[in-house]
Amino acid sequence: RCVDFTDFVSGYGQDIVVNFFQKTDLVIEKLGIKESGYRIISNSGADGGQEVPHFHIHILGGEKIGSKIR
C-alpha cells in the first residue's frame, strides 16, 4: 500500500514513477489546461491535510489559482 508521495517515489521503481507522471501530463493535456497553467497537489500527513492514507494527486486548473488555497 502506497500512503504518500515519499512512499511512492522511494518504494516504486523509476519506470512506474515516470509512467505515472507521463500519464498525469496526458490528463493535463486532455483537460486542455496545459497552456493556461495548472497546479499539482499531493497532500502528505496530518499537517499537509492528508485525509485519505494513500498516494494520489489533485490537478487544479481551468481558472486563475491564487497563492493560497483554502
C-alpha positions in Angstrom: 0.0 0.0 0.0 1.4 3.4 -1.0 0.5 6.0 1.6 2.0 9.2 0.3 4.4 10.9 -2.2 7.5 9.9 -0.4 6.4 6.3 -0.2 5.6 6.4 -3.9 8.9 7.7 -5.1 11.0 5.7 -2.7 9.1 2.4 -2.8 8.4 2.0 -6.5 10.7 1.7 -9.5 11.7 4.5 -11.7 9.6 3.1 -14.6 6.4 3.3 -12.5 7.1 6.8 -11.2 8.0 8.1 -14.7 4.9 6.4 -16.2 2.7 7.9 -13.6 3.8 11.5 -14.3 3.7 10.9 -18.1 0.1 9.8 -17.7 -0.5 12.8 -15.5 0.8 15.1 -18.3 -1.5 13.3 -20.7 -4.5 14.0 -18.4 -3.5 17.7 -18.2 -3.3 17.9 -22.0 -6.7 16.2 -22.4 -8.2 18.7 -19.8 -7.0 21.5 -22.0 -5.1 23.3 -19.2 -1.5 22.7 -20.3 -1.1 26.1 -21.9 -3.0 28.2 -19.4 -1.5 26.6 -16.4 -2.3 24.2 -13.6 -1.2 23.1 -10.1 -0.5 19.6 -8.9 -1.0 18.9 -5.2 -0.3 15.8 -3.2 -1.2 16.1 0.5 1.0 14.2 2.9 0.5 13.6 6.6 -1.8 15.4 9.1 -0.1 18.8 8.7 -0.3 18.5 4.9 -4.0 18.0 5.0 -4.0 14.3 4.0 -7.3 12.7 4.9 -7.1 9.6 2.8 -4.0 7.4 3.6 -3.0 6.6 0.0 -0.9 8.4 -2.6 -2.9 10.5 -5.0 -2.7 13.8 -6.7 -5.1 16.7 -7.4 -4.8 18.6 -10.7 -6.1 22.1 -10.4 -6.6 24.3 -13.4 -9.0 26.0 -15.7 -9.1 29.2 -13.8 -6.8 31.6 -12.0 -5.5 29.9 -8.9 -4.5 32.2 -6.0 -1.3 31.9 -4.0 -3.2 30.2 -1.1 -5.8 27.5 -1.5 -8.4 27.3 1.3 
